[in-house]
Amino acid sequence: MAINILMPALSPTMTEGKLAKWHVKEGDKVSSGQVICEIETDKATMEVEAVDEGIVGRILVAEGTEAVKVNAPIAILVEEGEAVPAGPAPQATPAQPPAAAPPPTPPASAQAPVAAPVPSAAPAAKPAPPKAAPAARDGQRIFASPLAKRIAAEAGLDLARIDGSGPHGRIVKADVEAARKGGTARAAPPAAPGERPAAAAAFPAGETRKIPHTSVRKVIARRMLESKQQVPHIYLTVDYEIDALLAARQAINAVGEKSKIKVSVNDMVIKACAQALRDHPDVNASWTETDMIQYGTVDVSVAVATDRGLITPIVRNADLKGIGRIASEMKDLAARAREGKLKLEEFQGGGFTISNMGMYGIKDFAAVINPPQAAILAVGAGEQRVVVRDGQMVIRTIMSCTLSADHRVVDGAVGAQFLQTLRGYIEQPAAMLL
């Protein structure tokens, strides 16, 4: 019996999504648990697995189609030898259970599983025109992820010779690695003195471009606007001496060299914030119209810049984890965030956010609160400054941090106390071991 494969609801706020890529084609046999397509939601790009076994009889929604409604049929699964219907199968899919939606507020313990498509008799979305051509060639702009560009540059590969398998022919990490192993991409020729690369030459001075917003970028814009309009921000800035923190980091990395554990300053800031949040549960909180919610676990969101927008993967129970484990988790989370491969529970929730721009040389800045959280810490670059200690001018490595807090939840005094506790952990890192 023919079965409709439906557009799944991959997040509680998702009403429509983009069918980014098909991993199967008409006539392919699929089994339960096999990845059949990639869906771009308002949060990330996620793989969708088949629930039933059968033959892909017809693909109803073309690869690259935008704004496909949740529960709309996207393909038809038939049994071997069964006739393929001309349109969506008349019946809903009883074997596909409804998605389990998490609670409306993001308590740290809540985890939203990636569920199978929800049964529905919604009409089919109209197939889009054929998918876009692969990445541009011969002097035109080449579309590739930042990670793919970096790997290609390190391997001396010419992106113009690599076919992209991502949405709209975008070159992704897997394409570059395949080209490197197969030797199918010639080395990029060095540019002559004063000559611009082809990608730059394809964008003449004075030319204006229109770049369509991604789903993630739209959500970020809406949420940040709502945050600044509806949340009364208060900003508190402190300067921390991090010479002891840097020395501790060096010692930790020396010990962890054999196990290939490399700890960053950001990893140590995550741990320090987690400890301070445990001491100040009123900062690990959210505002609602009826209650103040204080979270029972310390889950720290960390801002990661991707080519699709800002994603905040979560280090859960950060106060209970060692710095080495935090470093390993963050390395994995950040890599998968840039590839759009995070699971829902890995970036939904969290009670506090850290945004670090020190690696860009930013001295200090004020971040926008990530609702419904009540606070976010903006971390600047550590730099040597002249300070006065006991009447003497000395040089210390100083890191400026600014706490943006929802004044409905975190009073100025509460925020100041949190930052002072944080000072104890950052300036005396051994305190994080107690």
N, C-alpha and C positions, 0 to 999 in steps of 0.2 A: 504494500500500500504506500502511495506517495506521501512524503512527509515534508512539510515546510520547514526550512531553516530560517529562523527569525532573527531580526536585528536585536541583539541582547541589550539589556539595561545593565551597564557595567559600573554605574555609580548611582547613588540615590538622587542626584541632581540631573542625571542625564535624561534628556527627552529626545535627542537626535544625535547622530554622529556621522562620521565620514568612514566609508568603507575604503580603507587605505590600500589594502592589498589582498588578493586571493592567493592562497598556497595550493589550491587545487583548481582543476579545470573540468569542464563538462566531460563526462565519461570516466572520470577517475573513481576508483573504489576507495572509500574512506572507512575507517574503523573508529570506534568510540575512544575518545581521548586524543585523537589526531588533531593537530593544529590545521585549521582550514582557511582562516583569514585573519587579517589584522584590522582592528577598529580604532580609529582615532576619536577619543572622547574629549570632553572639556577639561580633562586632567592629563591624559597621557595616551600613548598608542599601546594597545594591548592585544595579545593573541587570543583567539577564540577557538575552543576545542569542540569537536563534534561530540554529540551526545549519543547518536544512533549510528548504526552501521548501514552501508548501502552504497549506491552509485550516484554520483552527482549527475542528475538528469538534466537540469537546466540552471544556469546562473541568471537570476532576475535583476540583480543590481551590479552594474559594471564597476570594476576597480577604479577608485578615484572619485566615486560619487559622493557629493556633499549632502548634508542635511537629510540623511535617511532616518525616518522616524523609528523610535523604539517599537518593537513588535511587528514591524513591517517584514513580510517575507523577502529574503534576499537570495534564496536558492531553493531548489527542490531536490530531495533525496528520494530515490526509487530503489526498488528491489531489482536484482539481476533479471533481465528479460521483461521487465514491466514497461508498459508504454509511458512515455513522459507526457504529463499534461501540458497543454498550451500555455496555461497561466498557473498561478498559485494553486496548490492542492486545496480542495474545498473544506477540509477539516483542519482543526488546530492540532498541535502536536502534544498528545497527552504525556509522552515520555519525557518532555522537557519541563522540569520543575520551575516554579517562579523564583526569581532572584530574592535572596534574603537581604533586605535593606537594613543598614545600621541605624541607631538612634539619631534623632535630628541634631543633637549636640555632639561634639567630638570627644567624649571622655577617652582618656588614654587607653583604657582597656578594650574599647570597642574595636572590632575588626570586621570589615566588610568583605566576605569572600567573593571571589569572582564566580558568578553563577551562570548557569546555562540560560539560553534565551527563554523569555516568558511566553506562554501560549497566548495567542491572540488571533483574531480573524481580521486584523487591520489590512487595508488594501496595500498592494505592492507599490513600492517606490518605483518611479519611472527610471528605466535604465539610462545612464548618462552616456554621452558620446564616448567613442573609444578613448582609452587611457592616453594620457599625454606621452609625448615622445620621450625617449631616454635623455640623459643629461646632454646638454648642447655640446657640439663639437666644432672644430675648425674655427677657432677664434671667438666663438660665442661663449656666453657665460656657462660655467659648469656648476651644476647643483650637487653639492656633496655636504655631508655632515661634518662638523668641525673635527670629530674624532677621525673620520675617514681621511680628511685633508692632512691631519697631523701624521697619521700612519704612512700615507703616501709620500709625504715629504721626507720622513725618516728613511723610507725604503728606496727613495729616488725614483718613484713611479710617476708616470704622466697620467693624471686623472682623465685627460682627453681620450685616452686609449682604454678606459675602463667603462664597461656597461653597468649602469645602476639598476638595482633590483628593488629600490625603495619606492615610496609613493611618487608618482609622476616622474619616474626614471632617476630619482635621487640616488647618488652613490653613497652607500653605507659601509660600515666597517667590514662586513662579510665580503663585499665585493672587492675591496682593496686587498684583503688577506688572500682571497682566491686568486687574484691577479698576481700577487707576490709569489704564491706557491707555484702557480702555473707558468710564470714568466711571460704572461701575455701582454704586459704593459711595458713599453720601452722606457728607459730612464728619461726624465724630463731634461731637455737641453738647458744649459745655463744661459741666462739672459745676458745680452751684450750690455756694456756700460751705458747707463742712461735709458735702457730699454725697459718698458713696463711689461709685466706679465700679460698673457692673453686675456685673463679674466678681467684685469683692470682696463685693457684696451677696449673691451666690449662695452664699457660704460663711459662714453665720451663726456668731457667736461660740459656742464650745462644741461645735460639730459636729465629728465625727470622720470622717476619710476613709480609705479603703484604696486605695492607688495601686499597681497591679500592677507588678512589677519588669520592666524591659526586659531583653533578652538581654545587652546590654552591661553593665547595672548588675549582673546576676548574676555575670558573669565578673569584673568589677572587684572585687566583694565576695569572691569565692573566692580570687582571686590575691593581694589585699592581706592576707587572713587567713593564707594560706600563707606570704607573705613575712614577716609579723611572727612567725609561729610557727616557721618553719624557717630563716630567715636571721638570723645574729647581727649586728645593726646596731651600728655605731659612729658617733657624731655629732661633727663638728668644725665649729666656728663661727668665722668671721673677719669683721672689719669692713673694707670697702674704701672709700677715698676716691675718689669718682667725678666730681669737678669737672672734671678733664681729659677724662674720657670724655664728659661732657655738652657740653663745649666742642667736642670733635671731632665729636660727633653733629650739633651745630648747623652746623658748617662743612660736613659731608658733605651735609646736607639743603639747604643753600644752593646747593651745587654741583649737586645732583641735582634741583633744583626744576623745571628745564625738562623733564627726562625723567620727571617725576612719581614719582621715587623718594624715599620717605620712610622713613628708618631709625629704628627704636626702640631704646631702651636694651636691650631683650631681644635684638634682632638682634645687637647688639655683644657681649652676653654669650655668645650662641651662638658667635660667631666666636672670642672669647677662650677659651672652653672647648675648642673644637676645636683651637686652637693648643696649649693646655696638654695635651690628650690625646695629641697627636702627640709631645710631649716626654715624656709619661709613659704609654707603652703598657700598663703594668701596671694602670692604672686603667680603660682601655678593654678590659675583660675580663669573663669569666664563669667561674663555678665549675661543674665537673661532678664526679662521684664518682671519675673516673679521671684527669681532666686539668684544667689551667687553660687556658682558651681566650683568647688575645689576638687581637683582630680586626685584620685587615690594612688596613682603611680606617676613617676617622673619620666615623661616622654618628651624628648627635646627634638623639635624640628630644626633642620639646618638648610638654609637657602642654597640651592645649587643652580647656577646659570646654565641653560641649555640653549640650543639654537631655536627651540620652539617657545621659549619663555622660561620663567622662574619656577622651579619645582622645589618643594620642601620635604625631602625624605626624612623619616623619623628614626631616631635612635631610642628605642623603647627601654624603659627601666634603666636609664643611663646612670642613675645614682648607684645601682647595684653592680655595674660592670667596671672592670679594670680599664685603664687607658689603652692598653694594647688591643683589647677586644673592641673598644670603641673605634680605634683607628682602622681595624680590619673591616668592621661593619660599614664605616663611612666610605672607605675606598670602594667597596662593592656597591653600596647604595648610590654613590655619586656617578659611578660608571654606568650603571643601569638607568639612572635618571636621564643621563645625556643621550642614551639610546632609546628612551621611551619604553623601557621594559619593566618598570616598577609595578608591583602588585598594589591593589587598592589599599590594603591595610598598611602598606609601607609608606604612604604619603598622606593618608587621611587620618586626622586626629592630631594628637600632640597638644601639649599645654603651654609651650613656650618656644620661641623661635630665636635662632642665632643667625645673623647675617654678617659675614666677614668679608670685607673688601680690602683687607690689608695687603693681600697679594698683588693688588693693583696700585699700591702705593698711596691709597687714600688715607689721609691722616685721621679724619673723623667725619662722621655723617650721622644723620637721624633717619632711621628706617620707619616705614609705615607698618603699623600693627596688622597682623594677619588674623582677621576675625574668624571665629569667636574668641581667639586667645586674647589675653589681657596685656601681654607685654612681648617686646622683641628687643634683643640686644644687638646694637650695631658695633662691630669690632673694627677698629682702624689698624693701620700699620704700626709695628714697633719701630721706633727710631731713637737714636741717641740724642739726648737733650741735656743741657746744663741745668742742674737743679741745685738748690741750697739745702745742705744738711749740716746741722749744728754750726751754722754761721759760715760754712765753707762751700764754695762752688765745686760741685763734682759732676761727673758725667754718668748718667744712668740711661738704660733703655726703657723708654716710656711707650705705653700703648693706651690710646684714648678709646674709651667705650661710652656709648650713649644708650641709655635705657629709654625706649618709648613705651609708655604705659597708658592704659585706659584708666582715666582718672575716676571713673565710676567704681572701679574695682581696686585699683592700687593708688592709695593716697601718696602724696609726695614723701611723707615721712617713711611710709612702708617701703617705697622704692629706694629711698636713701639707705635704709637699714639693709635691704637686700644687696645693694652695691657694696656696702661696707663688709658684709659677710663674704661676698665674692672676692673682695680685696684680700681677705685672709687666705683664701684658697689659691689665688693667683700669685700673690707675693710670697707665700709660704707653701709651695706645692706639696710638701710632706704632709700637710694637714689633710690632703685628699686621701691619704692612706689610712687615716684613723677610722 
